[in-house]
Amino acid sequence: MKIVSLLPSATEIVFALGLGDSLEGVTHECDYPAEAREKPVVMRPALPQGVLSSREIDEAVRAKMDAKEPLYVLDRALLQRIQPDVILTQDLCRVCSIATGQVKDALSDIGLADSTKVLSLEPSTLEEIFVSIEAVGKLLDREPGAKELTESLRGRVESVKKTALRLPTIRVLGLEWFDPPFGGGHWVPEMIEFAGGTNLLTEKGQPSRTLTWRQVRDATPEVVVYMPCGYYLDEAEHEARRLYDNPEFADTPAAREENVFAVDATSYFSRPGPRIVDGLEITAWAIHPDAYPEPPADTIARIQR
């Protein structure tokens, strides 16, 4: 079976199910596990490349969307050479990957519409992430392995929740972007709540939303977890230090007590795959450091003034 993944999270799922050798194409962002970096790249961004600020990235994305231009480009010639049996994609977030409709149009144009199955993964909650892993396992004839994986992940979630039952509730903001500020949606509110926090300004299963710094201040977060979508820890740390420059953010309890954390969002928060439970465990430690094991140093950092 020849598989093409148009999602980093789907690539991680394929490898977790022991099918890495069947993966014939990935995206430019598929970097875990390390073997994924050696796969042919069938999808690249149409956005300007280089070092951009969060404001510049936001403006570039909005300009493309307003012009109804694609954010990603498929290598159709490479797809035609691969002749994939399965393509894994998504419709959850237009910014994260190419839409299913565009994939199907491309397959039709190159004569693969009838021979290639397309599975769209659209989880909005932790449980839906686990269900999507099971759906991939079923399609790829790895159903028992997928069930075993999700049972393990669910068990780790329950362990976090069980510990949280005896802990005081802490007001937590999952901040997903800096300029403009975004509150983390989809599975992020659950991650906070399961770890003994009161999630602020966003709703479970709903998209991330634009905030104002006045809203952030008025929400009075006691802990802020900065998880900018697509950023690794070093990038998140660098940008998170600028949070204190904003007087309204600096007026929050989290800023005054220096309970502000940057995390490796790319690996553990942005991608709805198996490592999302690592993200839950990282969040739990940020909220209640005395009750949960300290995560590896390369996953989270406290941001001080």
Phi and psi restraints in degrees (value plus and minus 20) as a CYANA .aco file:
   2 LYS   PHI    -123.5   -83.5
   2 LYS   PSI     103.2   143.2
   3 ILE   PHI    -135.8   -95.8
   3 ILE   PSI     118.8   158.8
   4 VAL   PHI    -140.9  -100.9
   4 VAL   PSI     110.7   150.7
   5 SER   PHI    -131.9   -91.9
   5 SER   PSI     107.2   147.2
   6 LEU   PHI    -126.2   -86.2
   6 LEU   PSI       1.2    41.2
   7 LEU   PHI    -162.9  -122.9
   7 LEU   PSI     112.0   152.0
   8 PRO   PHI     -78.1   -38.1
   8 PRO   PSI     -58.2   -18.2
   9 SER   PHI     -85.6   -45.6
   9 SER   PSI     -59.0   -19.0
  10 ALA   PHI     -86.7   -46.7
  10 ALA   PSI     -56.7   -16.7
  11 THR   PHI     -80.9   -40.9
  11 THR   PSI     -63.1   -23.1
  12 GLU   PHI     -83.5   -43.5
  12 GLU   PSI     -58.4   -18.4
  13 ILE   PHI     -84.0   -44.0
  13 ILE   PSI     -65.3   -25.3
  14 VAL   PHI     -79.0   -39.0
  14 VAL   PSI     -65.9   -25.9
  15 PHE   PHI     -85.7   -45.7
  15 PHE   PSI     -59.7   -19.7
  16 ALA   PHI     -82.9   -42.9
  16 ALA   PSI     -46.5    -6.5
  17 LEU   PHI    -109.3   -69.3
  17 LEU   PSI     -14.4    25.6
  18 GLY   PHI      59.3    99.3
  18 GLY   PSI       2.7    42.7
  19 LEU   PHI    -134.5   -94.5
  19 LEU   PSI       4.6    44.6
  20 GLY   PHI     -78.2   -38.2
  20 GLY   PSI     -54.7   -14.7
  21 ASP   PHI     -88.2   -48.2
  21 ASP   PSI     -39.9     0.1
  22 SER   PHI    -109.8   -69.8
  22 SER   PSI     -24.8    15.2
  23 LEU   PHI    -102.4   -62.4
  23 LEU   PSI      93.7   133.7
  24 GLU   PHI    -122.5   -82.5
  24 GLU   PSI     -31.1     8.9
  25 GLY   PHI    -181.2  -141.2
  25 GLY   PSI     124.1   164.1
  26 VAL   PHI    -160.3  -120.3
  26 VAL   PSI    -193.9  -153.9
  27 THR   PHI    -118.8   -78.8
  27 THR   PSI     151.2   191.2
  28 HIS   PHI     -84.5   -44.5
  28 HIS   PSI     -38.7     1.3
  29 GLU   PHI    -115.2   -75.2
  29 GLU   PSI     -27.6    12.4
  30 CYS   PHI     -94.8   -54.8
  30 CYS   PSI      84.2   124.2
  31 ASP   PHI    -150.6  -110.6
  31 ASP   PSI     -10.7    29.3
  32 TYR   PHI    -160.2  -120.2
  32 TYR   PSI     112.8   152.8
  33 PRO   PHI     -86.3   -46.3
  33 PRO   PSI     159.0   199.0
  34 ALA   PHI     -76.5   -36.5
  34 ALA   PSI     -51.5   -11.5
  35 GLU   PHI     -81.9   -41.9
  35 GLU   PSI     -44.1    -4.1
  36 ALA   PHI     -83.7   -43.7
  36 ALA   PSI     -47.6    -7.6
  37 ARG   PHI     -88.8   -48.8
  37 ARG   PSI     -36.3     3.7
  38 GLU   PHI    -111.0   -71.0
  38 GLU   PSI     -24.4    15.6
  39 LYS   PHI    -101.5   -61.5
  39 LYS   PSI     132.0   172.0
  40 PRO   PHI     -81.0   -41.0
  40 PRO   PSI     120.5   160.5
  41 VAL   PHI    -115.3   -75.3
  41 VAL   PSI      99.5   139.5
  42 VAL   PHI    -126.0   -86.0
  42 VAL   PSI     -26.5    13.5
  43 MET   PHI    -162.3  -122.3
  43 MET   PSI     111.3   151.3
  44 ARG   PHI    -151.4  -111.4
  44 ARG   PSI     139.9   179.9
  45 PRO   PHI     -95.1   -55.1
  45 PRO   PSI     129.9   169.9
  46 ALA   PHI    -116.6   -76.6
  46 ALA   PSI     -17.2    22.8
  47 LEU   PHI    -102.5   -62.5
  47 LEU   PSI     140.0   180.0
  48 PRO   PHI     -80.3   -40.3
  48 PRO   PSI     121.5   161.5
  49 GLN   PHI    -122.9   -82.9
  49 GLN   PSI     148.7   188.7
  50 GLY   PHI      94.3   134.3
  50 GLY   PSI    -195.2  -155.2
  51 VAL   PHI    -102.8   -62.8
  51 VAL   PSI      91.1   131.1
  52 LEU   PHI    -139.5   -99.5
  52 LEU   PSI     129.0   169.0
  53 SER   PHI     -95.7   -55.7
  53 SER   PSI     146.5   186.5
  54 SER   PHI     -82.0   -42.0
  54 SER   PSI     -55.6   -15.6
  55 ARG   PHI     -85.7   -45.7
  55 ARG   PSI     -63.6   -23.6
  56 GLU   PHI     -85.1   -45.1
  56 GLU   PSI     -59.3   -19.3
  57 ILE   PHI     -83.4   -43.4
  57 ILE   PSI     -66.2   -26.2
  58 ASP   PHI     -80.6   -40.6
  58 ASP   PSI     -63.8   -23.8
  59 GLU   PHI     -86.5   -46.5
  59 GLU   PSI     -58.5   -18.5
  60 ALA   PHI     -85.7   -45.7
  60 ALA   PSI     -62.4   -22.4
  61 VAL   PHI     -84.0   -44.0
  61 VAL   PSI     -66.4   -26.4
  62 ARG   PHI     -83.8   -43.8
  62 ARG   PSI     -57.9   -17.9
  63 ALA   PHI     -83.2   -43.2
  63 ALA   PSI     -62.7   -22.7
  64 LYS   PHI     -83.5   -43.5
  64 LYS   PSI     -64.4   -24.4
  65 MET   PHI     -87.6   -47.6
  65 MET   PSI     -60.6   -20.6
  66 ASP   PHI     -83.2   -43.2
  66 ASP   PSI     -53.4   -13.4
  67 ALA   PHI    -105.8   -65.8
  67 ALA   PSI     -18.5    21.5
  68 LYS   PHI      35.5    75.5
  68 LYS   PSI      18.7    58.7
  69 GLU   PHI    -121.9   -81.9
  69 GLU   PSI     129.1   169.1
  70 PRO   PHI     -88.6   -48.6
  70 PRO   PSI     125.8   165.8
  71 LEU   PHI    -108.8   -68.8
  71 LEU   PSI     -35.0     5.0
  72 TYR   PHI    -156.1  -116.1
  72 TYR   PSI     134.0   174.0
  73 VAL   PHI    -143.6  -103.6
  73 VAL   PSI     108.1   148.1
  74 LEU   PHI    -109.3   -69.3
  74 LEU   PSI     118.6   158.6
  75 ASP   PHI    -105.0   -65.0
  75 ASP   PSI      71.5   111.5
  76 ARG   PHI     -86.8   -46.8
  76 ARG   PSI     -55.8   -15.8
  77 ALA   PHI     -83.7   -43.7
  77 ALA   PSI     -59.7   -19.7
  78 LEU   PHI     -88.8   -48.8
  78 LEU   PSI     -60.7   -20.7
  79 LEU   PHI     -78.5   -38.5
  79 LEU   PSI     -62.0   -22.0
  80 GLN   PHI     -85.0   -45.0
  80 GLN   PSI     -55.6   -15.6
  81 ARG   PHI     -90.8   -50.8
  81 ARG   PSI     -56.9   -16.9
  82 ILE   PHI     -89.8   -49.8
  82 ILE   PSI     -58.7   -18.7
  83 GLN   PHI      34.6    74.6
  83 GLN   PSI      39.8    79.8
  84 PRO   PHI     -87.4   -47.4
  84 PRO   PSI     127.0   167.0
  85 ASP   PHI    -103.3   -63.3
  85 ASP   PSI     -52.4   -12.4
  86 VAL   PHI    -159.1  -119.1
  86 VAL   PSI     117.5   157.5
  87 ILE   PHI    -142.2  -102.2
  87 ILE   PSI     110.2   150.2
  88 LEU   PHI    -124.8   -84.8
  88 LEU   PSI     104.3   144.3
  89 THR   PHI    -163.2  -123.2
  89 THR   PSI    -181.8  -141.8
  90 GLN   PHI    -176.7  -136.7
  90 GLN   PSI     142.7   182.7
  91 ASP   PHI    -149.7  -109.7
  91 ASP   PSI      -9.2    30.8
  92 LEU   PHI     -89.2   -49.2
  92 LEU   PSI     -61.2   -21.2
  93 CYS   PHI    -163.2  -123.2
  93 CYS   PSI      97.5   137.5
  94 ARG   PHI     -84.6   -44.6
  94 ARG   PSI     -47.2    -7.2
  95 VAL   PHI     -95.1   -55.1
  95 VAL   PSI     -43.3    -3.3
  96 CYS   PHI    -107.0   -67.0
  96 CYS   PSI     -49.6    -9.6
  97 SER   PHI    -186.1  -146.1
  97 SER   PSI     154.8   194.8
  98 ILE   PHI     -91.7   -51.7
  98 ILE   PSI     126.6   166.6
  99 ALA   PHI     -96.0   -56.0
  99 ALA   PSI     133.4   173.4
 100 THR   PHI     -77.3   -37.3
 100 THR   PSI     -59.8   -19.8
 101 GLY   PHI     -79.7   -39.7
 101 GLY   PSI     -60.1   -20.1
 102 GLN   PHI     -87.0   -47.0
 102 GLN   PSI     -56.2   -16.2
 103 VAL   PHI     -84.4   -44.4
 103 VAL   PSI     -66.5   -26.5
 104 LYS   PHI     -85.3   -45.3
 104 LYS   PSI     -56.4   -16.4
 105 ASP   PHI     -83.0   -43.0
 105 ASP   PSI     -62.1   -22.1
 106 ALA   PHI     -84.6   -44.6
 106 ALA   PSI     -62.0   -22.0
 107 LEU   PHI     -83.3   -43.3
 107 LEU   PSI     -58.8   -18.8
 108 SER   PHI     -84.4   -44.4
 108 SER   PSI     -61.5   -21.5
 109 ASP   PHI     -84.9   -44.9
 109 ASP   PSI     -51.7   -11.7
 110 ILE   PHI    -123.7   -83.7
 110 ILE   PSI      -8.0    32.0
 111 GLY   PHI      57.7    97.7
 111 GLY   PSI       5.8    45.8
 112 LEU   PHI    -135.0   -95.0
 112 LEU   PSI     -11.0    29.0
 113 ALA   PHI     -80.8   -40.8
 113 ALA   PSI     -55.4   -15.4
 114 ASP   PHI    -106.4   -66.4
 114 ASP   PSI     -39.3     0.7
 115 SER   PHI    -123.8   -83.8
 115 SER   PSI     -29.4    10.6
 116 THR   PHI    -136.3   -96.3
 116 THR   PSI     105.4   145.4
 117 LYS   PHI    -104.8   -64.8
 117 LYS   PSI     117.8   157.8
 118 VAL   PHI    -138.2   -98.2
 118 VAL   PSI     102.4   142.4
 119 LEU   PHI    -132.9   -92.9
 119 LEU   PSI     101.4   141.4
 120 SER   PHI    -117.6   -77.6
 120 SER   PSI     104.8   144.8
 121 LEU   PHI    -121.5   -81.5
 121 LEU   PSI     104.2   144.2
 122 GLU   PHI    -156.7  -116.7
 122 GLU   PSI      31.5    71.5
 123 PRO   PHI     -94.2   -54.2
 123 PRO   PSI     122.7   162.7
 124 SER   PHI    -140.9  -100.9
 124 SER   PSI     -26.8    13.2
 125 THR   PHI    -155.9  -115.9
 125 THR   PSI     149.6   189.6
 126 LEU   PHI     -81.0   -41.0
 126 LEU   PSI     -65.2   -25.2
 127 GLU   PHI     -82.0   -42.0
 127 GLU   PSI     -58.7   -18.7
 128 GLU   PHI     -86.8   -46.8
 128 GLU   PSI     -50.0   -10.0
 129 ILE   PHI     -83.0   -43.0
 129 ILE   PSI     -64.3   -24.3
 130 PHE   PHI     -85.6   -45.6
 130 PHE   PSI     -58.8   -18.8
 131 VAL   PHI     -84.4   -44.4
 131 VAL   PSI     -57.2   -17.2
 132 SER   PHI     -88.2   -48.2
 132 SER   PSI     -55.6   -15.6
 133 ILE   PHI     -81.5   -41.5
 133 ILE   PSI     -62.5   -22.5
 134 GLU   PHI     -86.1   -46.1
 134 GLU   PSI     -55.3   -15.3
 135 ALA   PHI     -85.5   -45.5
 135 ALA   PSI     -60.7   -20.7
 136 VAL   PHI     -83.6   -43.6
 136 VAL   PSI     -63.6   -23.6
 137 GLY   PHI     -80.0   -40.0
 137 GLY   PSI     -60.6   -20.6
 138 LYS   PHI     -85.5   -45.5
 138 LYS   PSI     -64.8   -24.8
 139 LEU   PHI     -85.2   -45.2
 139 LEU   PSI     -55.9   -15.9
 140 LEU   PHI    -115.0   -75.0
 140 LEU   PSI      -7.8    32.2
 141 ASP   PHI      41.3    81.3
 141 ASP   PSI      21.0    61.0
 142 ARG   PHI    -150.9  -110.9
 142 ARG   PSI      18.6    58.6
 143 GLU   PHI     -80.0   -40.0
 143 GLU   PSI     -66.8   -26.8
 144 PRO   PHI     -80.1   -40.1
 144 PRO   PSI     -62.1   -22.1
 145 GLY   PHI     -84.7   -44.7
 145 GLY   PSI     -58.7   -18.7
 146 ALA   PHI     -85.7   -45.7
 146 ALA   PSI     -60.9   -20.9
 147 LYS   PHI     -82.9   -42.9
 147 LYS   PSI     -63.4   -23.4
 148 GLU   PHI     -81.8   -41.8
 148 GLU   PSI     -61.7   -21.7
 149 LEU   PHI     -83.9   -43.9
 149 LEU   PSI     -67.8   -27.8
 150 THR   PHI     -89.4   -49.4
 150 THR   PSI     -52.0   -12.0
 151 GLU   PHI     -83.3   -43.3
 151 GLU   PSI     -59.8   -19.8
 152 SER   PHI     -85.5   -45.5
 152 SER   PSI     -63.0   -23.0
 153 LEU   PHI     -85.3   -45.3
 153 LEU   PSI     -63.0   -23.0
 154 ARG   PHI     -83.2   -43.2
 154 ARG   PSI     -56.7   -16.7
 155 GLY   PHI     -82.9   -42.9
 155 GLY   PSI     -60.1   -20.1
 156 ARG   PHI     -86.9   -46.9
 156 ARG   PSI     -57.4   -17.4
 157 VAL   PHI     -82.4   -42.4
 157 VAL   PSI     -65.7   -25.7
 158 GLU   PHI     -82.9   -42.9
 158 GLU   PSI     -54.9   -14.9
 159 SER   PHI     -83.2   -43.2
 159 SER   PSI     -63.4   -23.4
 160 VAL   PHI     -82.2   -42.2
 160 VAL   PSI     -66.0   -26.0
 161 LYS   PHI     -83.3   -43.3
 161 LYS   PSI     -60.0   -20.0
 162 LYS   PHI     -82.7   -42.7
 162 LYS   PSI     -63.2   -23.2
 163 THR   PHI     -84.2   -44.2
 163 THR   PSI     -58.7   -18.7
 164 ALA   PHI     -84.8   -44.8
 164 ALA   PSI     -43.5    -3.5
 165 LEU   PHI     -80.4   -40.4
 165 LEU   PSI     -48.5    -8.5
 166 ARG   PHI    -119.1   -79.1
 166 ARG   PSI     -11.2    28.8
 167 LEU   PHI    -128.8   -88.8
 167 LEU   PSI     131.9   171.9
 168 PRO   PHI     -88.6   -48.6
 168 PRO   PSI     130.9   170.9
 169 THR   PHI    -102.5   -62.5
 169 THR   PSI     114.9   154.9
 170 ILE   PHI    -136.8   -96.8
 170 ILE   PSI     119.1   159.1
 171 ARG   PHI     -99.4   -59.4
 171 ARG   PSI     100.5   140.5
 172 VAL   PHI    -148.4  -108.4
 172 VAL   PSI     117.2   157.2
 173 LEU   PHI    -134.8   -94.8
 173 LEU   PSI     103.0   143.0
 174 GLY   PHI    -111.9   -71.9
 174 GLY   PSI      86.9   126.9
 175 LEU   PHI    -118.6   -78.6
 175 LEU   PSI      97.3   137.3
 176 GLU   PHI    -117.6   -77.6
 176 GLU   PSI     -33.4     6.6
 177 TRP   PHI    -175.3  -135.3
 177 TRP   PSI     137.3   177.3
 178 PHE   PHI    -121.1   -81.1
 178 PHE   PSI     -67.6   -27.6
 179 ASP   PHI    -159.4  -119.4
 179 ASP   PSI      76.8   116.8
 180 PRO   PHI     -99.5   -59.5
 180 PRO   PSI     140.6   180.6
 181 PRO   PHI     -89.0   -49.0
 181 PRO   PSI     117.1   157.1
 182 PHE   PHI    -145.3  -105.3
 182 PHE   PSI     120.3   160.3
 183 GLY   PHI    -111.8   -71.8
 183 GLY   PSI     117.0   157.0
 184 GLY   PHI     -89.2   -49.2
 184 GLY   PSI     110.0   150.0
 185 GLY   PHI    -132.6   -92.6
 185 GLY   PSI    -172.2  -132.2
 186 HIS   PHI      34.8    74.8
 186 HIS   PSI    -133.7   -93.7
 187 TRP   PHI    -107.0   -67.0
 187 TRP   PSI     -30.9     9.1
 188 VAL   PHI     -81.4   -41.4
 188 VAL   PSI     -65.6   -25.6
 189 PRO   PHI     -76.4   -36.4
 189 PRO   PSI     -58.8   -18.8
 190 GLU   PHI     -83.8   -43.8
 190 GLU   PSI     -63.3   -23.3
 191 MET   PHI     -77.2   -37.2
 191 MET   PSI     -61.9   -21.9
 192 ILE   PHI     -88.2   -48.2
 192 ILE   PSI     -66.1   -26.1
 193 GLU   PHI     -87.2   -47.2
 193 GLU   PSI     -61.6   -21.6
 194 PHE   PHI     -83.7   -43.7
 194 PHE   PSI     -46.3    -6.3
 195 ALA   PHI    -113.1   -73.1
 195 ALA   PSI      -8.4    31.6
 196 GLY   PHI      69.5   109.5
 196 GLY   PSI       3.8    43.8
 197 GLY   PHI    -133.0   -93.0
 197 GLY   PSI     139.5   179.5
 198 THR   PHI    -118.7   -78.7
 198 THR   PSI      92.7   132.7
 199 ASN   PHI     -91.5   -51.5
 199 ASN   PSI     118.9   158.9
 200 LEU   PHI    -134.7   -94.7
 200 LEU   PSI     115.1   155.1
 201 LEU   PHI      55.0    95.0
 201 LEU   PSI     -24.6    15.4
 202 THR   PHI    -154.3  -114.3
 202 THR   PSI     148.6   188.6
 203 GLU   PHI    -141.7  -101.7
 203 GLU   PSI     125.4   165.4
 204 LYS   PHI     -75.5   -35.5
 204 LYS   PSI     112.8   152.8
 205 GLY   PHI      56.3    96.3
 205 GLY   PSI     -19.9    20.1
 206 GLN   PHI    -126.6   -86.6
 206 GLN   PSI     136.5   176.5
 207 PRO   PHI     -81.6   -41.6
 207 PRO   PSI     138.3   178.3
 208 SER   PHI     -79.4   -39.4
 208 SER   PSI     132.6   172.6
 209 ARG   PHI    -155.3  -115.3
 209 ARG   PSI     130.1   170.1
 210 THR   PHI     -89.9   -49.9
 210 THR   PSI     118.5   158.5
 211 LEU   PHI    -140.4  -100.4
 211 LEU   PSI     150.8   190.8
 212 THR   PHI    -131.3   -91.3
 212 THR   PSI     137.2   177.2
 213 TRP   PHI     -87.2   -47.2
 213 TRP   PSI     -45.2    -5.2
 214 ARG   PHI     -85.5   -45.5
 214 ARG   PSI     -62.0   -22.0
 215 GLN   PHI     -81.8   -41.8
 215 GLN   PSI     -60.9   -20.9
 216 VAL   PHI     -81.3   -41.3
 216 VAL   PSI     -66.8   -26.8
 217 ARG   PHI     -82.2   -42.2
 217 ARG   PSI     -65.6   -25.6
 218 ASP   PHI     -89.1   -49.1
 218 ASP   PSI     -42.2    -2.2
 219 ALA   PHI     -94.6   -54.6
 219 ALA   PSI     -33.8     6.2
 220 THR   PHI      27.2    67.2
 220 THR   PSI      36.7    76.7
 221 PRO   PHI     -85.2   -45.2
 221 PRO   PSI     119.8   159.8
 222 GLU   PHI    -111.6   -71.6
 222 GLU   PSI     -43.7    -3.7
 223 VAL   PHI    -156.6  -116.6
 223 VAL   PSI     116.4   156.4
 224 VAL   PHI    -141.7  -101.7
 224 VAL   PSI     107.5   147.5
 225 VAL   PHI    -130.1   -90.1
 225 VAL   PSI      93.1   133.1
 226 TYR   PHI    -110.3   -70.3
 226 TYR   PSI      93.7   133.7
 227 MET   PHI    -149.9  -109.9
 227 MET   PSI      42.3    82.3
 228 PRO   PHI     -83.0   -43.0
 228 PRO   PSI     104.6   144.6
 229 CYS   PHI     -76.7   -36.7
 229 CYS   PSI     105.1   145.1
 230 GLY   PHI      67.6   107.6
 230 GLY   PSI     -16.6    23.4
 231 TYR   PHI    -123.7   -83.7
 231 TYR   PSI     119.7   159.7
 232 TYR   PHI    -105.4   -65.4
 232 TYR   PSI     158.1   198.1
 233 LEU   PHI     -82.4   -42.4
 233 LEU   PSI     -64.5   -24.5
 234 ASP   PHI     -82.7   -42.7
 234 ASP   PSI     -59.5   -19.5
 235 GLU   PHI     -86.9   -46.9
 235 GLU   PSI     -61.8   -21.8
 236 ALA   PHI     -85.2   -45.2
 236 ALA   PSI     -61.2   -21.2
 237 GLU   PHI     -80.2   -40.2
 237 GLU   PSI     -67.1   -27.1
 238 HIS   PHI     -77.9   -37.9
 238 HIS   PSI     -65.6   -25.6
 239 GLU   PHI     -96.1   -56.1
 239 GLU   PSI     -53.8   -13.8
 240 ALA   PHI     -83.5   -43.5
 240 ALA   PSI     -48.4    -8.4
 241 ARG   PHI     -82.3   -42.3
 241 ARG   PSI     -44.4    -4.4
 242 ARG   PHI     -96.5   -56.5
 242 ARG   PSI     -34.4     5.6
 243 LEU   PHI     -77.7   -37.7
 243 LEU   PSI     -59.0   -19.0
 244 TYR   PHI     -87.9   -47.9
 244 TYR   PSI     -36.7     3.3
 245 ASP   PHI     -92.9   -52.9
 245 ASP   PSI     -37.7     2.3
 246 ASN   PHI    -106.1   -66.1
 246 ASN   PSI      98.9   138.9
 247 PRO   PHI     -82.2   -42.2
 247 PRO   PSI     -51.8   -11.8
 248 GLU   PHI     -93.3   -53.3
 248 GLU   PSI     -58.2   -18.2
 249 PHE   PHI     -86.4   -46.4
 249 PHE   PSI     -62.0   -22.0
 250 ALA   PHI     -82.8   -42.8
 250 ALA   PSI     -37.4     2.6
 251 ASP   PHI    -109.2   -69.2
 251 ASP   PSI     -17.6    22.4
 252 THR   PHI    -103.3   -63.3
 252 THR   PSI     133.1   173.1
 253 PRO   PHI     -76.2   -36.2
 253 PRO   PSI     -57.6   -17.6
 254 ALA   PHI     -80.6   -40.6
 254 ALA   PSI     -63.0   -23.0
 255 ALA   PHI     -90.1   -50.1
 255 ALA   PSI     -62.1   -22.1
 256 ARG   PHI     -82.9   -42.9
 256 ARG   PSI     -56.1   -16.1
 257 GLU   PHI    -113.6   -73.6
 257 GLU   PSI     -19.0    21.0
 258 GLU   PHI      37.1    77.1
 258 GLU   PSI      19.8    59.8
 259 ASN   PHI    -117.4   -77.4
 259 ASN   PSI      35.0    75.0
 260 VAL   PHI    -137.0   -97.0
 260 VAL   PSI     107.7   147.7
 261 PHE   PHI    -146.2  -106.2
 261 PHE   PSI     119.1   159.1
 262 ALA   PHI    -123.7   -83.7
 262 ALA   PSI     124.7   164.7
 263 VAL   PHI    -151.2  -111.2
 263 VAL   PSI     143.4   183.4
 264 ASP   PHI     -97.5   -57.5
 264 ASP   PSI      66.9   106.9
 265 ALA   PHI     -89.6   -49.6
 265 ALA   PSI     -58.0   -18.0
 266 THR   PHI     -76.2   -36.2
 266 THR   PSI     -66.1   -26.1
 267 SER   PHI     -98.2   -58.2
 267 SER   PSI     -56.2   -16.2
 268 TYR   PHI    -144.1  -104.1
 268 TYR   PSI     -22.2    17.8
 269 PHE   PHI    -152.2  -112.2
 269 PHE   PSI     -60.5   -20.5
 270 SER   PHI     -99.4   -59.4
 270 SER   PSI     -49.6    -9.6
 271 ARG   PHI    -117.9   -77.9
 271 ARG   PSI      98.3   138.3
 272 PRO   PHI     -99.6   -59.6
 272 PRO   PSI      48.9    88.9
 273 GLY   PHI    -150.2  -110.2
 273 GLY   PSI    -183.6  -143.6
 274 PRO   PHI     -78.9   -38.9
 274 PRO   PSI     -52.6   -12.6
 275 ARG   PHI     -97.1   -57.1
 275 ARG   PSI     -20.1    19.9
 276 ILE   PHI     -82.9   -42.9
 276 ILE   PSI     -47.7    -7.7
 277 VAL   PHI     -92.6   -52.6
 277 VAL   PSI     -51.1   -11.1
 278 ASP   PHI     -78.2   -38.2
 278 ASP   PSI     -61.1   -21.1
 279 GLY   PHI     -81.6   -41.6
 279 GLY   PSI     -60.2   -20.2
 280 LEU   PHI     -80.5   -40.5
 280 LEU   PSI     -65.1   -25.1
 281 GLU   PHI     -86.9   -46.9
 281 GLU   PSI     -54.5   -14.5
 282 ILE   PHI     -85.3   -45.3
 282 ILE   PSI     -64.7   -24.7
 283 THR   PHI     -80.2   -40.2
 283 THR   PSI     -62.2   -22.2
 284 ALA   PHI     -79.4   -39.4
 284 ALA   PSI     -62.7   -22.7
 285 TRP   PHI     -87.1   -47.1
 285 TRP   PSI     -58.6   -18.6
 286 ALA   PHI     -81.2   -41.2
 286 ALA   PSI     -56.8   -16.8
 287 ILE   PHI    -101.2   -61.2
 287 ILE   PSI     -63.3   -23.3
 288 HIS   PHI    -151.7  -111.7
 288 HIS   PSI      54.8    94.8
 289 PRO   PHI     -83.3   -43.3
 289 PRO   PSI     -41.4    -1.4
 290 ASP   PHI    -104.7   -64.7
 290 ASP   PSI     -31.8     8.2
 291 ALA   PHI    -127.3   -87.3
 291 ALA   PSI     -36.4     3.6
 292 TYR   PHI    -145.9  -105.9
 292 TYR   PSI     133.8   173.8
 293 PRO   PHI     -82.3   -42.3
 293 PRO   PSI     122.6   162.6
 294 GLU   PHI     -91.1   -51.1
 294 GLU   PSI     108.8   148.8
 295 PRO   PHI     -94.7   -54.7
 295 PRO   PSI     147.1   187.1
 296 PRO   PHI     -76.1   -36.1
 296 PRO   PSI     128.3   168.3
 297 ALA   PHI     -83.0   -43.0
 297 ALA   PSI     -44.6    -4.6
 298 ASP   PHI    -107.2   -67.2
 298 ASP   PSI      -7.1    32.9
 299 THR   PHI    -131.3   -91.3
 299 THR   PSI     -44.9    -4.9
 300 ILE   PHI    -174.1  -134.1
 300 ILE   PSI     128.5   168.5
 301 ALA   PHI    -164.3  -124.3
 301 ALA   PSI     116.9   156.9
 302 ARG   PHI     -96.5   -56.5
 302 ARG   PSI     114.6   154.6
 303 ILE   PHI    -124.2   -84.2
 303 ILE   PSI      96.2   136.2
 304 GLN   PHI    -125.0   -85.0
 304 GLN   PSI     140.9   180.9
